[in-house]
Amino acid sequence: MEAYDALAAHWGMRPNAGPSDVRRDKFLMQERLREAGVPHIPHHKASDTESAVAWAEGSGLAEFVVKPMRSFATDGVFFCATPDEVRAACDRLFGRVDLAGEVITELLVQERLVGPEYVVDSVSLDGAPFVVNMFRYTKETIDGTPVYRAMTAVEVGDHPEITGYVARALAALGIENGPAHSELVLTGRGPVLIETGARMHGGLGPTLVEHASTHSLTDLTLASRVAPEEFLERTRTAPSLHRGVVECFLSSPATGTVTANRVGEACGELDSYLFDTCAQAPGDPVAKTTDLITSYGRVVLSHEDPDTLARDTAHVLSLDRKGELLDVRPRG
């Protein structure tokens, strides 16, 4: 994000507004929302464990999230039910090297939001955002850390309160041109942003949108940069799904060695099976799944019938939870 802002200024392309840090640093992001009067998460920046624990004890909140300021892929994210669990999370994180190779010296402590979680992909032109697609996340908690289990496409038009909120959040963060990838929780008091990245959806997200939606996230992102008239023409119509799509995230219960891979065999005959990314062969190493990065693969399902898609999704996740898709010999 910082790199694009610098390149946009250098090349004279449509820029975003204000400092890049508020679109990357999670503390600054929440501060900017607060200053702009946009619903945000109660939060505290801590440079030591005692500061984090003291804030948690005095906050009056029921549950907490502890995470690095610039984490991604759920790296270093911990759900905590008590100040003592906040302490344990801080002790595990301070001084650790994150996925970006940086030593963790500051942590963000926040309220844990309750409600369904959504990811919203939008593309903006001159300050006007167009929401291209939405997915609803399903997550499970493993050793206090949230782990993705499924990402299900939903109709953008069914959630006007979310599109309206995202527009306010993007304006507050200065995201005026190009893509944004926003994650939020639909709480009892309305949508509240977890974080936004001034970038496209990563991983398989754009491919899923291409397959299921009337609009292309990739094409609109390119048009917003180099063909604004084409962008305006493409966004005259609202997006809709012509078929459902679900990405299932597979999870290994242990670190070890693969002895058998039955993902293709077990899932390939499902009515909604589209493809999978599981190429592990016997003898390959596999890590215990603790975050998005250590998920050992994906099974992507797609179908016009919602009931068929829901049935197949439940079946894939059930097989994975039972350990029937990948046999692993634990290390040691």
Residue pairs with C-beta under 8 A, 6 or more apart in sequence:
1 20
1 23
1 24
1 197
1 198
1 199
2 20
2 21
2 24
4 178
4 198
4 199
5 15
5 16
5 20
5 198
6 20
7 13
8 14
8 15
8 16
8 177
9 15
13 177
13 225
14 125
14 126
14 176
14 177
14 178
14 224
14 225
15 176
15 177
16 23
16 174
16 175
16 176
16 177
16 178
16 198
17 174
17 176
18 173
18 174
19 174
21 28
22 28
22 29
22 31
22 32
22 173
22 174
23 29
23 173
23 174
23 175
23 196
23 197
23 198
24 70
24 197
25 69
25 70
26 67
26 69
26 70
26 71
26 108
26 195
27 43
27 45
27 69
27 106
27 108
29 173
29 193
29 195
29 196
30 40
30 41
30 43
30 108
30 110
30 193
31 43
32 172
32 173
33 39
33 40
33 169
33 172
33 173
33 193
34 40
35 172
36 168
36 171
36 172
38 165
38 168
38 169
38 172
38 193
39 165
39 189
39 190
39 191
39 192
39 193
40 192
40 193
41 110
41 111
41 113
41 192
41 193
41 194
42 59
42 61
42 110
42 111
43 108
43 109
43 110
43 111
44 51
44 52
44 55
44 59
44 108
44 109
44 110
45 69
45 106
45 107
45 108
45 109
46 52
46 55
46 90
46 106
46 107
46 108
46 109
47 105
47 106
48 90
48 94
49 87
49 90
49 91
49 94
52 66
52 86
52 87
52 90
52 107
52 109
53 83
53 86
53 87
53 90
55 109
56 64
56 80
56 83
56 86
56 109
57 83
59 111
61 111
61 112
62 81
62 112
63 79
63 80
63 81
63 111
63 112
64 79
64 80
64 81
64 85
64 86
64 109
64 110
64 111
64 112
65 77
65 78
65 79
65 80
65 108
65 109
65 110
65 111
65 112
66 77
66 78
66 80
66 86
66 89
66 90
66 93
66 107
66 108
66 109
66 110
67 76
67 77
67 78
67 107
67 108
67 110
68 75
68 76
68 93
68 98
68 104
68 106
68 107
68 108
69 106
69 107
69 108
70 98
70 100
70 102
71 77
71 98
71 99
72 99
72 100
73 99
73 291
73 292
73 293
74 145
74 146
74 147
74 148
74 291
74 292
75 98
75 99
75 291
75 292
75 293
76 93
76 96
76 98
76 104
77 145
77 146
77 291
78 85
78 89
78 92
78 93
78 144
78 145
79 112
79 141
79 144
79 145
79 146
80 86
80 88
80 89
80 112
80 144
85 144
86 109
89 144
90 107
93 104
93 107
94 104
94 105
94 107
95 103
95 104
95 105
96 103
96 104
97 103
97 104
98 104
99 293
113 185
113 187
113 192
113 194
114 185
114 187
114 188
115 185
115 186
115 187
115 188
116 136
116 137
116 185
116 186
117 136
117 137
117 139
117 183
117 184
117 185
117 186
117 194
118 134
118 135
118 136
118 137
118 154
118 159
118 162
118 183
118 184
118 185
118 186
118 191
119 134
119 135
119 137
119 151
119 181
119 182
119 183
119 201
119 205
120 131
120 133
120 134
120 162
120 163
120 166
120 181
120 182
120 183
120 184
121 131
121 132
121 133
121 134
121 179
121 180
121 181
121 182
121 200
121 201
121 205
121 209
121 217
122 129
122 130
122 131
122 132
122 166
122 170
122 179
122 180
122 182
123 129
123 130
123 132
123 178
123 179
123 180
123 217
123 220
123 221
123 224
123 231
124 130
124 170
124 175
124 176
124 177
124 178
124 179
124 180
124 224
125 177
125 224
125 228
125 231
125 232
126 176
126 177
126 228
127 171
127 176
127 177
129 166
129 167
129 170
129 175
129 180
130 220
130 235
131 156
131 162
131 163
131 166
131 239
132 156
132 209
132 213
132 215
132 216
132 217
132 220
132 239
133 153
133 156
133 209
133 213
133 215
133 217
133 239
134 153
134 154
134 155
134 156
134 159
134 162
135 151
135 152
135 153
135 154
135 205
135 208
136 151
136 152
136 154
137 148
137 150
137 151
137 183
138 148
138 149
138 150
138 151
138 152
139 146
139 147
139 148
139 149
140 146
140 147
140 149
140 251
141 147
142 251
142 289
142 290
143 290
145 290
145 291
147 249
147 251
147 289
147 290
147 291
147 292
147 295
148 249
148 292
148 295
149 248
149 249
149 251
149 317
150 246
150 247
150 248
150 249
150 313
150 317
151 205
151 208
151 246
151 247
151 249
152 244
152 245
152 246
152 313
153 208
153 209
153 212
153 213
153 241
153 244
153 245
153 246
155 240
155 241
156 163
156 238
156 239
156 240
157 238
157 239
157 240
161 186
161 190
161 191
162 184
162 186
162 191
165 184
165 190
165 191
165 193
166 180
166 182
166 184
166 191
166 193
169 182
169 184
169 193
169 196
170 176
170 180
170 182
170 196
173 196
173 198
175 196
175 198
177 224
177 225
178 198
178 221
178 224
178 225
179 198
179 199
179 200
179 201
179 217
179 221
179 224
180 196
180 197
180 198
180 199
181 196
181 197
181 199
181 200
181 201
181 202
181 205
182 193
182 195
182 196
182 197
183 193
183 194
183 195
183 196
184 191
184 192
184 193
184 194
185 191
185 192
185 194
200 206
200 217
200 218
200 221
201 209
201 217
204 247
204 277
204 298
204 300
205 217
206 217
206 218
208 245
208 247
208 300
209 215
209 216
209 217
210 216
210 217
210 218
211 243
211 245
211 274
211 302
212 241
212 242
212 243
212 244
212 245
212 302
213 239
213 240
213 241
213 242
214 237
214 239
214 240
214 241
214 242
215 234
215 235
215 239
219 234
220 231
220 234
220 235
223 230
223 231
223 234
224 231
242 304
243 302
243 303
243 304
244 302
244 303
244 304
244 305
244 306
244 309
245 274
245 300
245 301
245 302
245 309
246 272
246 300
246 301
246 302
246 309
246 313
247 298
247 299
247 300
248 298
248 299
248 300
248 301
248 313
248 316
248 317
248 320
249 292
249 295
249 298
250 263
250 278
250 289
250 295
250 296
250 297
250 298
250 299
250 320
250 325
250 326
251 289
251 295
251 296
251 320
251 321
252 286
252 287
252 288
252 289
252 294
252 296
252 326
252 328
253 288
253 289
253 323
253 328
254 288
254 328
254 330
254 331
255 285
255 286
255 287
255 288
255 330
255 331
256 285
256 286
256 328
256 329
256 330
256 331
257 283
257 284
257 285
257 286
257 328
257 329
257 331
258 280
258 281
258 282
258 283
258 284
258 285
258 286
258 326
258 327
258 328
258 329
259 282
259 327
259 328
259 329
260 282
260 326
260 327
261 278
261 280
261 281
261 282
261 325
261 326
261 327
262 324
262 325
262 326
262 327
263 276
263 278
263 297
263 299
263 325
263 326
264 276
264 278
266 319
266 324
266 325
267 273
267 276
267 299
267 316
267 319
267 325
268 276
270 301
270 312
270 315
270 316
271 303
271 308
271 312
272 301
272 302
272 303
272 308
272 309
272 312
272 313
273 299
273 301
273 312
274 300
274 301
274 302
275 300
276 297
276 298
276 299
276 300
277 297
277 298
278 296
278 297
278 298
278 299
278 325
278 326
279 297
280 286
280 296
280 297
280 326
286 296
286 326
286 328
287 294
287 296
288 294
289 295
289 296
296 326
299 316
301 309
301 312
301 313
301 316
302 309
303 309
303 312
316 325
319 325
